[in-house]
Amino acid sequence: MSLNVIIYFINKINKRRYIVLGFCKVISKYNSKNIAAILFKIFKDYSISSNIRYFMADNAESNNTCIKVIL
């Protein structure tokens, strides 16, 4: 199982952009706790924790729980 993290944003000159932050292989159980740990690490590595405003994920229940933990 993998967790792919892509951010979408509008840059300073109003151009839509995206950046792939990670393709992470989930070695342990794919649950909200492990997903949140991976996301926290990526946010920390890129120093973007305070800039996260919205999430978009598939409709797996573990993603919904993970987003509640992070927010």
DABEL-V329237 format. One record per helix or strand. SS is the DSSP state (helix for helix, strand for strand). FROM is the first residue (numbers start at 1). LEN is the number of residues. Records with the same first field share a line. If there is no record, write none. Layout:
BEGIN
SS->FROM-LEN + FROM-LEN
END
This chain:
BEGIN
strand->2-9 + 16-10
helix->32-14 + 49-3 + 61-10
END
